[in-house]
Amino acid sequence: MVARLLDTEPEEAYNYSRVALRLASRVASVREAAGFASYVTGRYSEALTEFRASRRMTGRADLWPVMADCERGLGRPERALAMAGEPEVKQLDKAGQVEMRLVAAGARSDMEQFDAAVVTLQSPELGSSAIHPWTARLRYAYAEALIAAGRADEARDWFAKAAEADTDGATNASERLAEIDGLEFVDALDPELDEDEQDEQDAAPVKARSGKVAVDDAGDDRVIYEDEEDVEEYYDEDDLEIDEEYEDADKRPENDQR
């Protein structure tokens, strides 16, 4: 239940994890799940406690990067950097080593060592053309590090590479790329717009496209359509009937008109 709710309802997942801890605190998987529930809700001290407990029970090193990130969350980036140099890192698989590199670069940025963060992320994995589950995040982190180091021109290329690899939407690389290029996306059917605003938004382009606005003697705005297509577009059958009545009236002798 905790794992199922982590992405959609993290606070609810945290509450379930507390119940699970009371019932089975000696089970390593329960401690690990409780750690992640605390981690995603920003309770880094609790998360670190649970991850340490799970690691003691299993002897596994795969939680090492997230434990280091908890140290960052607690405002101790220097401890995270120290963990990046510990022997446990060598026990990690490739994905774990990349994750540890990301945490170490983040710690460098926390300490405002932006050039060092760039160097930390430079690795064979970054330069590889192969796409892995962590590729988009690694490229994105590198682009952000370049931005922080004042190398925005290089960052654009890496945001583009991150967007290319990000098939699951793990980052907002596409939005960052558009931001750099000065593009802005507007949702024409924004659900937050109320009905009146939506009507105004829909009507504005038609008025601008269809003709000029003039002010008559009474001060009322009228739209003057400049071509036959515009006139036909805004006439309906009732309008045509009225026009025919006026045309018939104009053809009558002057003394027959009322």
Steps between C-alpha positions, in 0.01 A plus 500: 500500500786739584670446164170542316429838660850651495463681167137612529432542873833517685353616831255210500789267419689642796206435732478139382873458556464610862238232554721239333791596724292441812404155372827380343795720590741205479432441130760663275260569213263679739781722625605575142144587394463724804827666405380583151165627631687734734743600224239604244315706763815686604547328838869440440602421857237225528589372154868473587418306816286251309752456217781437748286240677418323172866499400606348831244223454592416141862607462411645156656822372232598247349757738830686533422777247159582647653500848753755375219707352331500840814661637458771237138543603615549859734778389818291523637489143853439624386168648342405170832569326684290755260210436573530125859399575421202724564135398125432488483687169704228331235247599231687303388398154525745211167666576600540865834653408331751270257583781791554737664730246178703476484534878865604520450764230195628685707526818761703310227734380364530854846624599505736198785307341336515158805429286576198718142380452552510123820297528332250734238417237749459216529126451485225234130458581434865415678475165342170401244500219320202657170577674446364851231575760734751664631667180249785486552591866879496464492725192248730664712533815804578286308772313387654829856490632619680187234768552615551859861522381409773252529283188148541362600449135627150576201431724254537213651206313480280808138592571428396142681169554312447826166565330590251228567229759208588728226278360333458841479866600744461787627856452369828363783520247266599216364793700850614597608480137202708390574751775855546374374541144249762613194293417180507702226239483143607575222249552205627298266279703638584843256349753586776747346762273140573591230493233503876435878511464490203265234671285710816483808298409313316227339816359803728497690340211182492285438872545860590428509282191158590353499875465545846645319654793328831444303726733167633378333827597339337802839389626438128440769275366422331170707248309544591135576194287721570205442208268214286377620191683487678834148626428371157408661348809311726738162511318229251579163432335315754714743773395443420133120515542526841663720625218246382240222690680707817489581449133126458421421812694759699310337394167152626597384843386572763760131564573438126568764473771379525857 
